[in-house]
Amino acid sequence: MAIHTQLPIYKVAYDLLGAAIDYVRNMPRPIKAALGNRVTELCVEIVLLIVRANSVRDKVPHLGALLERAEELNLLLRLYRDKRFISTGQYAQAIELTAVTFAEPGHECSNCKNEREVP
């Protein structure tokens, strides 16, 4: 078992958290309070789920929860872009970090998703 801080998925999730903090910093105050904090919370939850999954033998529940958080995060980021709270470039950067990294074929999270779909 590798140290979680050295895992590629952890590094990407940490970068995503940093990007989310930057995005929220520039939002209007009412939006920041209502939705901005949720994006930051989701990113923190994703990082913590990676740490938990790395420390247990049965990773599927944690990785499944991670995928759910990533989907919720993608939804909020799309809303931010549609309402012009973030630029299209910022949106593209964030989606690349979430969708490509957490769902690319052969990745642990992608494998977890496939396991959950099998009856």
DSSP file with accessible surface (Angstrom, degrees, kcal/mol):
  #  RESIDUE AA STRUCTURE BP1 BP2  ACC     N-H-->O    O-->H-N    N-H-->O    O-->H-N    TCO  KAPPA ALPHA  PHI   PSI    X-CA   Y-CA   Z-CA
    1    1 A M              0   0  175      0, 0.0     2,-0.1     0, 0.0     3,-0.1   0.000 360.0 360.0 360.0 125.6    0.0    0.0    0.0
    2    2 A A        -     0   0   49      1,-0.1     2,-0.3     2,-0.1     5,-0.1  -0.427 360.0 -93.5 -80.3 156.3    1.5    3.3   -1.1
    3    3 A I    >   -     0   0  101      1,-0.1     3,-2.1    -2,-0.1     4,-0.4  -0.558  37.2-128.5 -67.4 131.8    1.4    6.5    1.0
    4    4 A H  G >  S+     0   0   57      1,-0.3     3,-1.3    -2,-0.3     6,-0.2   0.820 104.4  61.8 -59.0 -31.7   -1.7    8.3   -0.1
    5    5 A T  G 3  S+     0   0   63      1,-0.3    -1,-0.3     5,-0.1    -2,-0.0   0.681 103.1  52.2 -70.7 -13.2    0.2   11.6   -0.7
    6    6 A Q  G <  S+     0   0  126     -3,-2.1    -1,-0.3     4,-0.1    -2,-0.2   0.466  84.0 108.0 -99.3  -2.7    2.2    9.9   -3.4
    7    7 A L  S <> S-     0   0   37     -3,-1.3     4,-2.1    -4,-0.4     3,-0.2  -0.539  71.1-134.1 -74.7 138.4   -0.7    8.5   -5.3
    8    8 A P  H  > S+     0   0   99      0, 0.0     4,-2.2     0, 0.0     5,-0.2   0.893 106.7  53.6 -58.8 -38.6   -1.4   10.1   -8.7
    9    9 A I  H  > S+     0   0   19      1,-0.2     4,-2.4     2,-0.2     5,-0.2   0.875 107.3  51.4 -66.4 -34.9   -5.1   10.3   -7.9
   10   10 A Y  H  > S+     0   0   39     -6,-0.2     4,-2.7    -3,-0.2    -1,-0.2   0.934 108.8  50.7 -65.6 -43.6   -4.4   12.1   -4.6
   11   11 A K  H  X S+     0   0  111     -4,-2.1     4,-2.2     1,-0.2    -2,-0.2   0.906 111.9  47.2 -62.6 -40.0   -2.2   14.6   -6.4
   12   12 A V  H  X S+     0   0   28     -4,-2.2     4,-2.4     2,-0.2    -1,-0.2   0.923 112.1  49.8 -66.6 -43.4   -4.9   15.4   -9.0
   13   13 A A  H  X S+     0   0    2     -4,-2.4     4,-2.2     1,-0.2    -2,-0.2   0.895 110.5  50.7 -63.5 -38.1   -7.6   15.7   -6.2
   14   14 A Y  H  X S+     0   0  137     -4,-2.7     4,-2.2     2,-0.2    -1,-0.2   0.913 110.2  49.4 -65.6 -41.0   -5.4   18.0   -4.3
   15   15 A D  H  X S+     0   0   95     -4,-2.2     4,-2.4     1,-0.2    -2,-0.2   0.888 109.5  52.6 -63.6 -38.3   -4.9   20.1   -7.5
   16   16 A L  H  X S+     0   0    3     -4,-2.4     4,-2.7     2,-0.2    -2,-0.2   0.908 107.0  52.0 -64.4 -40.2   -8.6   20.2   -8.0
   17   17 A L  H  X S+     0   0   26     -4,-2.2     4,-2.3     2,-0.2    -2,-0.2   0.935 110.0  49.0 -61.3 -44.8   -9.1   21.4   -4.4
   18   18 A G  H  X S+     0   0   32     -4,-2.2     4,-1.9     1,-0.2    -2,-0.2   0.913 112.0  48.4 -61.4 -41.9   -6.7   24.2   -5.1
   19   19 A A  H  X S+     0   0   10     -4,-2.4     4,-2.5     1,-0.2    -2,-0.2   0.920 109.7  52.6 -64.8 -41.8   -8.4   25.2   -8.3
   20   20 A A  H  X S+     0   0    3     -4,-2.7     4,-2.6     1,-0.2     5,-0.2   0.906 107.3  51.8 -62.2 -40.4  -11.8   25.1   -6.6
   21   21 A I  H  X S+     0   0   75     -4,-2.3     4,-1.9     1,-0.2    -1,-0.2   0.920 110.7  48.8 -62.5 -41.1  -10.6   27.5   -3.9
   22   22 A D  H  X S+     0   0   76     -4,-1.9     4,-0.9     1,-0.2    -2,-0.2   0.904 111.6  49.3 -64.7 -41.1   -9.4   29.8   -6.6
   23   23 A Y  H >< S+     0   0    9     -4,-2.5     3,-0.6     1,-0.2    -2,-0.2   0.922 112.0  47.7 -63.8 -44.4  -12.7   29.7   -8.4
   24   24 A V  H >< S+     0   0   10     -4,-2.6     3,-1.9     1,-0.2    -1,-0.2   0.864 100.5  66.9 -68.0 -33.2  -14.7   30.3   -5.3
   25   25 A R  H 3< S+     0   0  144     -4,-1.9    -1,-0.2     1,-0.3    -2,-0.2   0.840 103.6  45.3 -56.7 -33.8  -12.6   33.3   -4.3
   26   26 A N  T << S+     0   0  118     -4,-0.9    -1,-0.3    -3,-0.6    -2,-0.2   0.305  91.2 107.2 -97.3   9.8  -13.7   35.3   -7.3
   27   27 A M  S <  S-     0   0   10     -3,-1.9    58,-0.0     1,-0.1    59,-0.0  -0.521  81.3 -91.1 -86.9 156.7  -17.5   34.6   -7.0
   28   28 A P     >  -     0   0   65      0, 0.0     4,-2.8     0, 0.0     3,-0.4  -0.331  42.8-111.3 -61.3 147.7  -20.1   37.0   -5.9
   29   29 A R  H  > S+     0   0  208      1,-0.2     4,-2.3     2,-0.2     5,-0.2   0.863 113.4  50.1 -54.0 -46.9  -20.7   36.8   -2.2
   30   30 A P  H  > S+     0   0   97      0, 0.0     4,-1.9     0, 0.0    -1,-0.2   0.913 115.5  43.8 -62.7 -37.6  -24.3   35.3   -2.2
   31   31 A I  H  >>S+     0   0   43     -3,-0.4     4,-2.9     2,-0.2     5,-2.1   0.892 110.1  56.3 -71.5 -38.9  -23.2   32.6   -4.6
   32   32 A K  I  <>S+     0   0   70     -4,-2.8     5,-1.6     1,-0.2    -1,-0.2   0.926 111.6  43.0 -58.4 -43.7  -20.0   32.0   -2.7
   33   33 A A  I  <5S+     0   0   66     -4,-2.3    -1,-0.2    -5,-0.2    -2,-0.2   0.890 121.8  39.0 -70.7 -39.1  -22.0   31.3    0.5
   34   34 A A  I  <5S+     0   0   71     -4,-1.9    -2,-0.2    -5,-0.2    -3,-0.2   0.953 138.6   0.0 -79.3 -52.6  -24.7   29.2   -1.2
   35   35 A L  I  X5S+     0   0   51     -4,-2.9     4,-1.6    -5,-0.2    -3,-0.2   0.699 117.4  70.0-113.9 -27.8  -22.8   27.1   -3.7
   36   36 A G  I  ><S+     0   0    0     -5,-2.1     4,-1.9     1,-0.2    -3,-0.2   0.910  99.4  51.2 -62.3 -41.5  -19.1   28.0   -3.5
   37   37 A N  H  ><S+     0   0   80     -5,-1.6     4,-2.7    -6,-0.2    -1,-0.2   0.860 105.5  57.4 -64.8 -32.9  -18.7   26.4   -0.1
   38   38 A R  H  > S+     0   0   66      2,-0.2     4,-2.7     1,-0.2    -1,-0.2   0.899 104.7  50.9 -65.4 -39.4  -20.3   23.2   -1.4
   39   39 A V  H  X S+     0   0    1     -4,-1.6     4,-2.2     2,-0.2    -1,-0.2   0.938 111.8  47.0 -63.5 -44.2  -17.7   22.8   -4.2
   40   40 A T  H  X S+     0   0   34     -4,-1.9     4,-2.3     1,-0.2    -2,-0.2   0.929 112.3  50.5 -62.7 -43.3  -14.9   23.2   -1.7
   41   41 A E  H  X S+     0   0  101     -4,-2.7     4,-2.7     1,-0.2    -2,-0.2   0.903 108.8  52.1 -61.1 -42.3  -16.5   20.7    0.6
   42   42 A L  H  X S+     0   0    0     -4,-2.7     4,-2.4     2,-0.2    -1,-0.2   0.911 109.1  49.9 -61.0 -42.0  -16.9   18.2   -2.2
   43   43 A C  H  X S+     0   0    1     -4,-2.2     4,-2.2     2,-0.2    -1,-0.2   0.907 111.2  48.4 -64.5 -40.6  -13.2   18.5   -3.1
   44   44 A V  H  X S+     0   0   61     -4,-2.3     4,-2.6     1,-0.2    -2,-0.2   0.925 111.1  51.1 -64.7 -42.5  -12.2   18.0    0.5
   45   45 A E  H  X S+     0   0   53     -4,-2.7     4,-2.6     2,-0.2    -2,-0.2   0.905 108.2  52.5 -61.0 -40.3  -14.5   14.9    0.7
   46   46 A I  H  X S+     0   0    1     -4,-2.4     4,-1.9     2,-0.2    -1,-0.2   0.937 110.0  47.8 -61.9 -44.4  -12.9   13.5   -2.5
   47   47 A V  H  X S+     0   0   16     -4,-2.2     4,-2.1     1,-0.2    -2,-0.2   0.939 113.1  48.4 -62.5 -43.9   -9.4   13.9   -1.0
   48   48 A L  H  X S+     0   0   80     -4,-2.6     4,-2.8     1,-0.2    -1,-0.2   0.874 108.3  53.9 -66.1 -36.6  -10.6   12.2    2.2
   49   49 A L  H  X S+     0   0    8     -4,-2.6     4,-2.7     2,-0.2    -1,-0.2   0.867 107.0  52.1 -65.7 -34.1  -12.2    9.4    0.4
   50   50 A I  H  X S+     0   0    5     -4,-1.9     4,-2.0     2,-0.2    -2,-0.2   0.932 110.4  48.1 -65.5 -42.6   -9.0    8.7   -1.5
   51   51 A V  H  X S+     0   0   40     -4,-2.1     4,-1.0     1,-0.2    -2,-0.2   0.937 114.1  46.6 -62.4 -45.9   -7.2    8.6    1.9
   52   52 A R  H >X S+     0   0  122     -4,-2.8     3,-0.7     1,-0.2     4,-0.6   0.912 110.9  51.3 -63.0 -45.0   -9.8    6.2    3.3
   53   53 A A  H >< S+     0   0    3     -4,-2.7     3,-0.7     1,-0.2    -1,-0.2   0.864 108.1  53.5 -62.1 -33.7   -9.8    4.0    0.2
   54   54 A N  H 3< S+     0   0   23     -4,-2.0    -1,-0.2     1,-0.2    -2,-0.2   0.746 108.0  51.0 -72.0 -21.3   -6.0    3.7    0.5
   55   55 A S  H << S+     0   0   76     -4,-1.0     2,-0.3    -3,-0.7    -1,-0.2   0.466 103.3  63.8 -99.3  -1.4   -6.1    2.6    4.1
   56   56 A V  S << S-     0   0   52     -3,-0.7     3,-0.1    -4,-0.6     0, 0.0  -0.842  72.1-132.5-122.5 161.6   -8.7   -0.3    3.8
   57   57 A R  S    S+     0   0  245     -2,-0.3     2,-1.1     1,-0.2    -1,-0.1   0.904  99.3  58.0 -76.5 -42.9   -8.7   -3.6    2.0
   58   58 A D        +     0   0  103      1,-0.2     4,-0.4     2,-0.0    -1,-0.2  -0.752  62.0 167.3 -92.6  97.7  -12.2   -3.2    0.5
   59   59 A K     >  +     0   0   54     -2,-1.1     4,-2.8     1,-0.2     5,-0.3   0.649  51.0  90.2 -85.2 -16.8  -11.9    0.0   -1.5
   60   60 A V  H  > S+     0   0   43      1,-0.2     4,-2.7     2,-0.2     5,-0.2   0.888  85.3  48.6 -56.0 -46.7  -15.1   -0.3   -3.5
   61   61 A P  H  > S+     0   0   73      0, 0.0     4,-2.1     0, 0.0    -1,-0.2   0.932 116.0  44.2 -61.9 -40.0  -17.4    1.6   -1.1
   62   62 A H  H  > S+     0   0   48     -4,-0.4     4,-2.2     2,-0.2    -2,-0.2   0.904 115.3  46.7 -70.8 -41.3  -15.0    4.5   -0.8
   63   63 A L  H  X S+     0   0   11     -4,-2.8     4,-2.2     2,-0.2    -1,-0.2   0.863 110.8  53.6 -70.5 -32.8  -14.3    4.7   -4.5
   64   64 A G  H  X S+     0   0    3     -4,-2.7     4,-1.9    -5,-0.3    -2,-0.2   0.928 110.0  46.9 -64.3 -43.5  -18.0    4.5   -5.3
   65   65 A A  H  X S+     0   0   20     -4,-2.1     4,-2.3    -5,-0.2    -2,-0.2   0.892 109.3  55.8 -64.6 -36.4  -18.6    7.4   -3.0
   66   66 A L  H  X S+     0   0    0     -4,-2.2     4,-2.4     1,-0.2    -2,-0.2   0.923 106.0  50.5 -61.7 -42.7  -15.8    9.2   -4.6
   67   67 A L  H  X S+     0   0   17     -4,-2.2     4,-2.2     1,-0.2    -1,-0.2   0.892 109.2  51.5 -63.3 -39.0  -17.4    8.8   -8.0
   68   68 A E  H  X S+     0   0  110     -4,-1.9     4,-2.2     2,-0.2    -1,-0.2   0.922 110.7  47.7 -63.6 -43.4  -20.7   10.2   -6.7
   69   69 A R  H  X S+     0   0   64     -4,-2.3     4,-2.6     1,-0.2    -2,-0.2   0.897 110.0  53.2 -63.6 -39.3  -18.9   13.2   -5.3
   70   70 A A  H  X S+     0   0    4     -4,-2.4     4,-2.5     2,-0.2    -2,-0.2   0.898 108.8  49.6 -64.4 -38.4  -17.1   13.7   -8.6
   71   71 A E  H  X S+     0   0  118     -4,-2.2     4,-2.1     2,-0.2    -1,-0.2   0.913 111.7  48.0 -65.7 -42.8  -20.4   13.7  -10.5
   72   72 A E  H  X S+     0   0   70     -4,-2.2     4,-2.3     2,-0.2    -2,-0.2   0.919 111.6  50.9 -63.2 -41.1  -21.9   16.2   -8.1
   73   73 A L  H  X S+     0   0    1     -4,-2.6     4,-2.7     1,-0.2     5,-0.2   0.927 108.4  51.6 -62.1 -44.1  -18.8   18.4   -8.5
   74   74 A N  H  X S+     0   0   23     -4,-2.5     4,-2.3     1,-0.2    -1,-0.2   0.901 108.8  52.0 -60.0 -40.4  -19.1   18.2  -12.3
   75   75 A L  H  X S+     0   0  119     -4,-2.1     4,-2.2     2,-0.2    -2,-0.2   0.943 111.8  44.8 -61.9 -47.8  -22.7   19.3  -12.1
   76   76 A L  H  X S+     0   0   18     -4,-2.3     4,-2.6     1,-0.2    -2,-0.2   0.899 112.0  52.5 -66.2 -38.5  -21.9   22.3   -9.9
   77   77 A L  H  X S+     0   0    2     -4,-2.7     4,-2.3     2,-0.2    -1,-0.2   0.899 108.7  50.5 -64.4 -38.3  -19.0   23.3  -12.1
   78   78 A R  H  X S+     0   0  138     -4,-2.3     4,-2.9    -5,-0.2    -1,-0.2   0.914 109.8  50.4 -65.6 -40.9  -21.2   23.1  -15.2
   79   79 A L  H  X S+     0   0   64     -4,-2.2     4,-2.4     2,-0.2    -2,-0.2   0.929 109.1  52.2 -60.5 -43.1  -23.7   25.4  -13.5
   80   80 A Y  H  <>S+     0   0    0     -4,-2.6     5,-3.1     1,-0.2     6,-1.0   0.910 112.3  45.3 -58.9 -43.6  -20.9   27.8  -12.6
   81   81 A R  H ><5S+     0   0   62     -4,-2.3     3,-1.4     3,-0.2    -2,-0.2   0.930 111.8  51.1 -67.7 -43.4  -19.8   27.9  -16.2
   82   82 A D  H 3<5S+     0   0   86     -4,-2.9    -2,-0.2     1,-0.3    -1,-0.2   0.858 114.1  44.2 -62.5 -34.5  -23.4   28.3  -17.5
   83   83 A K  T 3<5S-     0   0  133     -4,-2.4    -1,-0.3    -5,-0.2    -2,-0.2   0.356 115.8-118.7 -90.3   3.4  -24.0   31.2  -15.1
   84   84 A R  T < 5S+     0   0  222     -3,-1.4    -3,-0.2     2,-0.2    -4,-0.1   0.797  75.8 129.4  64.4  33.5  -20.6   32.7  -16.0
   85   85 A F  S   <S+     0   0   57     -5,-3.1     2,-0.3    -6,-0.2    -4,-0.2   0.708  80.2  26.2 -82.8 -25.3  -19.1   32.4  -12.5
   86   86 A I  S    S-     0   0    8     -6,-1.0    -2,-0.2    -9,-0.1    -1,-0.2  -0.949  92.9-107.6-130.2 157.8  -16.1   30.7  -14.0
   87   87 A S     >  -     0   0   60     -2,-0.3     4,-2.4     1,-0.1     5,-0.2  -0.323  29.4-110.8 -78.5 165.4  -14.7   30.9  -17.5
   88   88 A T  H  > S+     0   0   95      1,-0.2     4,-2.8     2,-0.2     5,-0.2   0.878 120.3  54.9 -62.9 -36.0  -14.9   28.1  -20.0
   89   89 A G  H  > S+     0   0   51      2,-0.2     4,-2.2     1,-0.2    -1,-0.2   0.906 108.2  47.2 -64.1 -41.9  -11.1   27.6  -19.7
   90   90 A Q  H  > S+     0   0   56      2,-0.2     4,-2.4     1,-0.2    -2,-0.2   0.905 112.7  50.2 -64.6 -41.3  -11.5   27.2  -15.9
   91   91 A Y  H  X S+     0   0   40     -4,-2.4     4,-2.9     2,-0.2     5,-0.3   0.936 110.2  49.7 -61.4 -46.5  -14.4   24.8  -16.5
   92   92 A A  H  X S+     0   0   52     -4,-2.8     4,-2.3     1,-0.2    -2,-0.2   0.902 110.4  50.7 -60.7 -40.6  -12.3   22.8  -19.0
   93   93 A Q  H  X S+     0   0  101     -4,-2.2     4,-1.8     2,-0.2    -1,-0.2   0.936 113.3  44.8 -62.8 -45.6   -9.4   22.6  -16.6
   94   94 A A  H  X S+     0   0    0     -4,-2.4     4,-2.3     2,-0.2    -2,-0.2   0.915 113.1  49.6 -67.0 -42.5  -11.6   21.3  -13.7
   95   95 A I  H  X>S+     0   0   37     -4,-2.9     4,-2.0     1,-0.2     5,-0.9   0.889 108.1  54.4 -66.0 -36.2  -13.5   18.8  -15.9
   96   96 A E  I  X>S+     0   0  127     -4,-2.3     5,-0.9    -5,-0.3     4,-0.5   0.927 109.5  48.1 -61.7 -41.2  -10.2   17.4  -17.2
   97   97 A L  I  <5S+     0   0   31     -4,-1.8     5,-0.3    -5,-0.2     4,-0.2   0.897 123.2  32.0 -66.5 -39.2   -9.1   16.9  -13.7
   98   98 A T  I  X5S+     0   0    1     -4,-2.3     4,-2.6     3,-0.2     5,-0.4   0.973 124.4  35.2 -83.5 -62.6  -12.3   15.1  -12.6
   99   99 A A  I  X5S+     0   0   39     -4,-2.0     4,-1.4     1,-0.2    -3,-0.2   0.928 122.8  40.6 -64.2 -49.0  -13.7   13.3  -15.6
  100  100 A V  I  X<S+     0   0   75     -5,-0.9     4,-1.0    -4,-0.5    -1,-0.2   0.940 121.9  40.7 -68.6 -43.5  -10.5   12.2  -17.3
  101  101 A T  H  4<S+     0   0   26     -5,-0.9     8,-0.2    -4,-0.2    -2,-0.2   0.934 121.3  38.1 -74.1 -45.0   -8.7   11.2  -14.1
  102  102 A F  H  < S+     0   0    3     -4,-2.6    -1,-0.2    -5,-0.3    -3,-0.2   0.685 127.6  32.7 -83.0 -16.5  -11.5    9.6  -12.1
  103  103 A A  H  < S+     0   0   50     -4,-1.4    -1,-0.2    -5,-0.4    -2,-0.2   0.371  79.9 127.1-122.6   5.8  -13.1    7.8  -15.1
  104  104 A E  S >< S-     0   0   88     -4,-1.0     3,-1.9    -3,-0.2     6,-0.3  -0.355  72.9 -91.7 -67.5 144.4  -10.3    6.9  -17.5
  105  105 A P  T 3  S+     0   0  124      0, 0.0    -1,-0.1     0, 0.0     3,-0.1  -0.277 111.4  22.2 -56.9 137.8  -10.3    3.2  -18.5
  106  106 A G  T 3  S+     0   0   63      1,-0.3     2,-0.2    -3,-0.1    -2,-0.1   0.319  91.7 127.0  89.0  -8.3   -8.1    1.1  -16.2
  107  107 A H  S <> S-     0   0   33     -3,-1.9     4,-2.6     1,-0.1    -1,-0.3  -0.513  71.6-116.4 -81.7 151.0   -8.2    3.5  -13.3
  108  108 A E  H  > S+     0   0  105      1,-0.2     4,-2.2     2,-0.2     5,-0.1   0.892 115.9  49.3 -54.7 -41.7   -9.3    2.2   -9.9
  109  109 A C  H  > S+     0   0    0      2,-0.2     4,-2.2     1,-0.2    -1,-0.2   0.906 110.7  49.8 -67.5 -39.4  -12.4    4.4   -9.8
  110  110 A S  H  > S+     0   0   15     -6,-0.3     4,-2.1     2,-0.2    -2,-0.2   0.920 111.2  49.5 -64.0 -42.2  -13.4    3.3  -13.3
  111  111 A N  H  X S+     0   0   69     -4,-2.6     4,-2.2     1,-0.2    -2,-0.2   0.889 108.9  53.0 -63.4 -38.7  -13.0   -0.3  -12.3
  112  112 A C  H  X S+     0   0    3     -4,-2.2     4,-2.1    -5,-0.2    -2,-0.2   0.920 107.3  51.5 -62.4 -42.8  -15.0    0.3   -9.2
  113  113 A K  H  X S+     0   0   83     -4,-2.2     4,-1.4     1,-0.2    -2,-0.2   0.921 109.7  49.8 -61.6 -42.2  -17.8    1.8  -11.3
  114  114 A N  H  X S+     0   0   81     -4,-2.1     4,-0.9     1,-0.2    -1,-0.2   0.898 109.4  51.7 -64.3 -39.1  -17.8   -1.3  -13.5
  115  115 A E  H  < S+     0   0  114     -4,-2.2     3,-0.4     1,-0.2    -1,-0.2   0.887 108.4  51.1 -64.4 -37.8  -18.0   -3.6  -10.5
  116  116 A R  H  < S+     0   0  114     -4,-2.1    -1,-0.2     1,-0.2    -2,-0.2   0.808 107.3  53.9 -70.9 -28.2  -21.0   -1.7   -9.1
  117  117 A E  H  < S+     0   0  127     -4,-1.4    -1,-0.2    -5,-0.2    -2,-0.2   0.702  85.6  94.7 -81.5 -18.4  -22.8   -2.0  -12.5
  118  118 A V     <        0   0  103     -4,-0.9    -4,-0.0    -3,-0.4    -3,-0.0  -0.581 360.0 360.0 -75.1 127.8  -22.5   -5.8  -12.7
  119  119 A P              0   0  167      0, 0.0    -1,-0.1     0, 0.0    -2,-0.1  -0.228 360.0 360.0 -69.9 360.0  -25.6   -7.5  -11.2
